[in-house]
């Protein structure tokens, strides 16, 4: 009986010791998680406030920061490109409307004029109406370009952005763990077992966070490289259609304008007509100047004659009076 009692007592004591170890391990894990959250929050505050970090740690992420600048540039320029395409489409529509109105006006005015100038106005008006219709064909490739860039932004850029956010969180955790290890190493005493155990736990945490950060870092670098290459391929493929449409537009309009120029090649230029008008006006002014001078001399002579006659009458009147 004594031996059985001792055995049960020993089992009970060993169970209590194991339970105590379990509680202590649970307490240490909770404390470690709390400390990990504390140093992560501290690293976040350092990043937000813009305080200076360890230059060696920052230098180790130089390649990653360069890739992030490329990513933000792609993200910003895609938004700007969408805005430019919208403005370009609106201005093409407005320009086509104004060009069509001008062409219709010239055609209406030319139909009323039966001279050679009326035919020129009608031909030019038809050419402008044709050019306005052909200009609207540019909106098709531009609409496709807008859709492709918008799809690229919603899918490729959004996916890379999510990976970048996960990487930034992992980098914050890693740098927070480095701050924690730096703080523990400053108070480290190799002779005390508890402090060495604490330092080893912090080292393990740093290794885990570094492994996670390195994996996400490689993912971000690869995705950013693929993002830039895919955008170049997208633009080169879609802009080829726009370039072809633009060249066809300029070829058709230039051919039409050249045909009008050839058909009315024998007509006088406006500049020569204006110059001839100015020359005739100058000749008329020169002819009118001597006429005006003659009239002034005639008026002066008439006034002299009138004054002489008045003097003669006054003399005759005085003689008769005497």
C-alpha positions in Angstrom: 0.0 0.0 0.0 2.8 2.4 0.8 4.5 1.8 -2.5 1.2 2.4 -4.4 0.7 5.6 -2.5 4.2 6.8 -3.2 3.8 6.0 -6.9 0.5 7.9 -7.2 2.0 10.8 -5.3 5.0 10.9 -7.6 2.7 10.8 -10.6 0.6 13.6 -9.2 3.7 15.7 -8.5 5.0 15.1 -12.0 1.7 16.1 -13.5 1.7 19.3 -11.5 5.2 20.1 -12.6 4.2 19.5 -16.3 1.2 21.7 -15.9 3.3 24.4 -14.3 5.7 24.2 -17.3 2.8 24.4 -19.7 1.4 27.5 -17.9 4.9 29.1 -17.9 5.3 28.4 -21.6 1.9 29.9 -22.3 2.7 33.0 -20.2 6.0 33.4 -22.0 4.4 33.0 -25.4 1.8 35.7 -24.5 4.5 38.0 -23.3 6.6 37.4 -26.4 3.6 38.2 -28.6 2.9 41.4 -26.6 6.6 42.5 -26.9 6.6 41.7 -30.6 3.5 43.9 -31.1 5.1 46.6 -29.1 8.3 46.7 -31.2 6.3 46.5 -34.4 4.2 49.5 -33.3 7.4 51.4 -32.4 8.8 50.7 -35.9 5.6 51.9 -37.5 5.8 55.1 -35.5 9.4 55.6 -36.6 8.4 55.1 -40.2 5.4 57.4 -40.0 7.2 60.2 -38.2 10.2 60.0 -40.6 12.8 59.5 -37.9 16.2 58.3 -39.0 16.7 54.5 -39.0 19.8 52.4 -39.0 21.7 53.3 -42.2 22.9 49.7 -42.7 19.4 48.3 -42.5 18.2 50.9 -44.9 21.1 50.3 -47.3 20.3 46.6 -47.4 16.9 47.4 -48.9 18.2 49.7 -51.6 17.3 47.4 -54.5 13.8 46.9 -53.1 13.3 50.7 -52.7 14.4 51.2 -56.3 11.8 48.6 -57.5 9.2 50.3 -55.4 9.9 53.7 -57.1 9.4 52.0 -60.5 6.1 50.5 -59.3 4.8 53.9 -58.0 5.9 55.5 -61.3 4.0 52.9 -63.3 1.0 53.4 -61.1 1.0 57.2 -61.4 1.7 57.3 -65.1 -1.1 54.9 -65.9 -3.6 57.2 -64.1 -2.2 60.2 -66.0 -2.4 58.3 -69.3 -6.1 57.6 -68.7 -6.8 61.2 -68.0 -4.9 62.3 -71.1 -6.8 59.8 -73.3 -10.2 61.2 -72.0 -9.1 64.8 -72.8 -7.8 63.8 -76.2 -11.1 62.1 -77.1 -13.1 65.1 -76.1 -10.9 67.5 -78.0 -11.0 65.3 -81.1 -14.8 65.3 -81.0 -14.9 69.1 -80.5 -12.4 69.7 -83.3 -14.4 67.5 -85.7 -17.6 69.3 -84.9 -16.0 72.7 -85.5 -14.4 71.5 -88.7 -17.7 70.2 -89.9 -19.5 73.4 -89.1 -16.9 75.4 -91.0 -17.2 73.1 -94.0 -21.0 73.4 -94.1 -20.7 77.2 -93.8 -18.3 77.4 -96.8 -20.5 75.1 -98.9 -23.6 77.2 -98.1 -21.8 80.5 -98.9 -20.2 79.0 -102.0 -23.6 77.8 -103.4 -24.8 81.5 -103.3 -21.7 82.8 -105.1 -21.6 81.9 -108.8 -18.1 83.1 -109.4 -14.8 81.2 -109.2 -14.5 82.0 -105.5 -17.8 80.2 -104.9 -16.5 77.0 -106.4 -13.3 77.2 -104.3 -15.4 77.6 -101.1 -17.6 74.7 -102.0 -14.7 72.4 -102.7 -12.9 73.5 -99.5 -16.1 73.0 -97.5 -16.5 69.4 -98.9 -12.9 68.7 -98.0 -13.3 70.0 -94.4 -16.5 67.9 -93.9 -14.6 64.8 -95.2 -11.7 65.6 -92.9 -14.0 65.9 -89.8 -15.5 62.5 -90.5 -12.1 60.8 -91.0 -10.9 62.4 -87.8 -13.6 60.7 -85.7 -12.0 57.3 -86.8 -9.2 58.0 -84.3 -11.6 57.5 -81.4 -11.8 53.7 -82.0 -8.1 52.9 -81.3 -8.1 55.5 -78.4 -11.1 53.8 -76.8 -9.4 50.4 -77.1 -6.2 51.9 -75.6 -8.3 53.3 -72.7 -9.9 49.9 -72.0 -6.6 48.0 -72.1 -4.8 50.5 -69.7 -7.8 50.4 -67.4 -7.8 46.6 -67.3 -4.0 46.6 -66.8 -4.5 49.0 -63.8 -7.3 47.0 -62.2 -5.6 43.6 -62.5 -1.8 43.8 -62.8 -1.2 46.9 -60.8 -3.8 45.9 -58.1 -2.2 42.5 -57.7 1.3 44.0 -57.3 -0.1 46.6 -54.9 -1.4 43.8 -52.6 1.9 42.1 -52.6 3.7 45.4 -51.9 1.4 45.9 -48.9 2.1 42.5 -47.5 5.8 43.1 -48.0 5.7 46.4 -46.2 4.0 44.7 -43.2 6.6 42.0 -43.2 9.4 44.6 -43.4 7.9 46.5 -40.4 7.8 43.3 -38.4 11.4 42.4 -39.4 12.8 45.8 -38.5 10.7 45.8 -35.2 12.3 42.5 -34.4 15.8 44.0 -35.1 15.0 46.9 -32.7 13.9 44.3 -30.1 17.1 42.3 -30.5 19.2 45.5 -30.3 17.4 46.4 -27.0 17.9 43.0 -25.5 21.6 42.8 -26.6 22.3 46.1 -24.8 21.2 44.5 -21.5 22.6 41.1 -22.2 24.7 39.3 -19.5 26.2 36.1 -20.8 26.5 34.7 -17.3 22.8 34.7 -16.6 20.8 31.9 -18.1 17.5 33.7 -18.4 18.9 36.6 -20.4 20.6 34.2 -22.8 17.4 32.3 -23.2 15.5 35.5 -23.9 18.1 36.6 -26.4 17.8 33.3 -28.3 14.1 33.6 -28.5 14.5 37.1 -29.9 17.0 35.8 -32.4 14.6 33.1 -33.5 11.9 35.7 -34.0 14.3 37.8 -36.1 15.1 34.7 -38.3 11.4 34.0 -38.8 10.5 37.5 -39.8 13.6 37.8 -42.1 12.6 34.6 -43.9 9.1 35.9 -44.5 10.4 39.3 -45.5 12.9 37.9 -48.0 10.3 35.8 -49.7 7.9 38.7 -50.1 10.8 40.9 -51.2 11.7 38.6 -54.1 8.0 38.4 -55.0 7.7 42.2 -55.2 10.9 42.5 -57.3 9.8 39.9 -59.8 6.3 41.3 -60.1 7.5 44.8 -60.6 9.9 43.7 -63.4 7.0 41.7 -65.1 4.7 44.8 -64.6 7.1 47.1 -66.5 7.6 44.6 -69.3 3.9 43.8 -69.7 3.1 47.5 -69.9 5.6 48.1 -72.6 4.2 45.2 -74.6 0.7 46.5 -74.1 1.4 50.0 -75.3 3.5 48.8 -78.3 0.7 46.5 -79.4 -2.2 48.9 -78.9 -0.5 52.0 -80.2 0.3 50.3 -83.5 -3.3 50.4 -84.4 -3.6 54.0 -83.5 -0.5 54.9 -85.5 -1.8 53.2 -88.6 -5.2 54.9 -88.3 -3.5 58.3 -87.8 -1.3 57.8 -90.9 -4.4 56.8 -93.0 -6.2 59.9 -91.8 -3.3 62.2 -92.8 -2.8 60.5 -96.1 -6.5 60.9 -97.1 -6.8 64.5 -95.9 -3.6 65.6 -97.5 -4.5 63.9 -100.8 -7.9 65.7 -100.8 -6.3 69.1 -100.0 -3.7 68.6 -102.7 -6.4 67.8 -105.3 -8.2 71.1 -104.4 -4.9 73.0 -104.7 -4.2 71.5 -108.1 -7.7 72.2 -109.4 -7.6 75.9 -108.5 -4.0 76.5 -109.3 -4.7 79.2 -112.0 -6.6 81.4 -109.6 -5.1 84.6 -108.1 -3.9 84.5 -104.6 -5.6 86.6 -102.0 -2.3 88.4 -101.2 -2.0 89.6 -104.8 -5.6 90.8 -104.9 -5.1 92.6 -101.7 -1.9 94.2 -103.0 -3.6 95.3 -106.2 -6.4 96.8 -104.2 -3.9 98.7 -102.0 -2.1 99.9 -105.2 -5.3 101.2 -106.8 -6.2 103.0 -103.5 -2.9 104.7 -103.5 -3.3 105.8 -107.1 -6.7 107.2 -106.3 -5.3 109.1 -103.4 -2.6 110.6 -105.5 -5.1 111.7 -108.2 -7.5 113.3 -105.6 -4.7 115.3 -104.0 -4.0 117.7 -106.9 -7.8 118.1 -107.4 -8.2 119.2 -103.8 -5.2 121.6 -104.1 -6.9 123.2 -107.2 -10.1 123.7 -105.4 -8.3 125.4 -102.5 -6.5 127.8 -104.9 -9.8 128.5 -106.7 -11.5 129.3 -103.4 -8.7 131.6 -102.4 -8.8 133.5 -105.7 -12.6 133.9 -105.4 -12.2 135.3 -102.0 -9.6 137.8 -103.3 -11.9 138.9 -106.1 -14.8 139.4 -103.7 -12.7 141.5 -101.4 -11.4 143.7 -104.3 -15.0 144.3 -105.6 -16.2 145.3 -102.1 -13.4 147.9 -101.9 -14.3 149.3 -105.3 -18.0 149.7 -104.3 -17.0 151.4 -101.1 -14.8 153.9 -102.9 -17.6 154.8 -105.5 -20.1 155.2 -102.6 -17.8 157.7 -100.8 -17.2 159.8 -104.0 -20.9 160.2 -104.8 -21.6 161.1 -101.2 -19.1 163.9 -101.3 
